[in-house]
């Protein structure tokens, strides 16, 4: 069964890296978002099996998206992929419902491992 992924990051290069990595592993990319509000809207439209979420984005950040998505779907599987490695922000993300967290730049194997673990649960 093909897994569906929503990719959220304001940097196109990061979105492309994520999409290339997961597509090669058999995932289907069902959408992209460049800020937190778009992420909420795309999630509700597409209902992906999992999503990647950057924390630092213009307009609405990843914490905004995380809160909005988890309110509408508490079972949403969300992998935070962010360059921020700050304890407080990570704690906020976990408190709001992030399922896992990886730091950019990431290794492809780490990204796939984290996503596969999310959808296995």
C-alpha positions as CSV (number, residue, x, y, z in Angstrom):
1,X,0.0,0.0,0.0
2,X,1.4,3.4,-1.0
3,X,1.8,5.8,1.9
4,X,0.7,9.5,1.3
5,X,2.9,12.4,2.5
6,X,2.3,16.1,2.8
7,X,5.5,18.1,2.8
8,X,5.6,21.5,4.6
9,X,8.7,23.8,4.5
10,X,9.1,27.3,3.2
11,X,12.4,26.4,1.5
12,X,11.8,24.8,-1.9
13,X,15.2,22.9,-1.8
14,X,14.2,21.2,1.5
15,X,10.8,20.2,0.0
16,X,12.5,18.8,-3.0
17,X,15.0,16.8,-0.9
18,X,12.2,15.3,1.1
19,X,10.0,14.6,-1.9
20,X,12.9,12.9,-3.8
21,X,13.9,10.8,-0.8
22,X,10.4,9.5,0.0
23,X,9.3,9.1,-3.6
24,X,12.3,6.8,-4.2
25,X,11.1,4.7,-1.2
26,X,7.5,4.4,-2.7
27,X,5.7,7.2,-0.9
28,X,3.2,9.3,-2.8
29,X,3.5,13.1,-2.3
30,X,-0.1,14.4,-2.1
31,X,0.7,18.0,-1.4
32,X,3.1,20.8,-0.4
33,X,2.7,23.8,1.9
34,X,5.0,26.7,2.5
35,X,3.6,28.0,5.8
36,X,1.6,26.9,8.7
37,X,-1.8,28.0,7.5
38,X,-1.3,26.2,4.1
39,X,-0.2,23.1,6.0
40,X,-3.5,23.0,7.9
41,X,-5.6,23.5,4.7
42,X,-3.6,20.9,2.7
43,X,-3.8,18.4,5.6
44,X,-7.6,18.8,5.8
45,X,-7.9,18.5,2.0
46,X,-5.6,15.5,1.5
47,X,-5.8,13.6,4.8
48,X,-2.2,12.1,4.3
49,X,-0.9,9.2,6.2
50,X,1.9,11.4,7.5
51,X,3.4,14.9,7.1
52,X,6.7,16.7,7.5
53,X,6.6,20.1,9.1
54,X,9.2,22.8,9.4
55,X,8.8,25.0,12.5
56,X,10.2,28.3,11.2
57,X,8.2,29.7,8.3
58,X,6.7,33.0,7.3
59,X,3.2,34.1,8.2
60,X,2.2,31.1,10.3
61,X,4.8,28.9,11.8
62,X,4.9,25.2,12.3
63,X,3.7,25.4,15.9
64,X,0.5,27.1,14.6
65,X,0.1,24.3,12.1
66,X,0.7,21.6,14.6
67,X,-1.9,22.9,17.0
68,X,-4.5,23.4,14.2
69,X,-4.0,20.0,12.6
70,X,-4.0,18.1,15.9
71,X,-7.2,19.9,17.0
72,X,-8.9,18.7,13.8
73,X,-7.3,15.3,13.8
74,X,-5.7,14.1,17.0
75,X,-4.4,11.0,15.2
76,X,-2.4,13.0,12.5
77,X,1.1,11.7,12.2
78,X,3.5,14.6,12.1
79,X,7.3,14.6,11.8
80,X,8.9,17.9,12.6
81,X,11.9,18.6,10.3
82,X,13.6,21.8,11.4
83,X,17.0,23.4,11.7
84,X,16.0,24.6,15.1
85,X,17.6,22.5,17.8
86,X,16.3,24.5,20.7
87,X,15.0,22.6,23.7
88,X,12.1,24.9,24.4
89,X,10.8,24.8,20.8
90,X,11.1,21.1,20.7
91,X,9.2,20.7,24.0
92,X,6.5,23.0,22.6
93,X,6.3,20.8,19.4
94,X,6.0,17.6,21.5
95,X,3.4,19.2,23.8
96,X,1.3,20.2,20.8
97,X,1.4,16.6,19.4
98,X,4.5,16.2,17.2
99,X,5.2,12.5,16.8
100,X,8.9,12.8,16.1
101,X,11.6,15.4,15.4
102,X,14.6,15.4,13.1
103,X,17.1,18.2,12.7
104,X,18.1,19.7,9.3
105,X,20.3,18.9,7.6
106,X,19.0,15.3,7.8
107,X,20.3,12.0,6.5
108,X,17.9,10.4,4.0
109,X,17.9,7.2,6.0
110,X,16.9,9.0,9.2
111,X,14.0,10.7,7.4
112,X,12.7,7.5,6.0
113,X,13.2,5.6,9.3
114,X,11.2,8.3,11.2
115,X,8.4,8.4,8.6
116,X,8.1,4.6,8.4
117,X,8.0,4.4,12.2
118,X,5.2,7.0,12.3
119,X,2.9,5.1,10.0
120,X,3.7,1.7,11.6
121,X,2.0,2.8,14.8
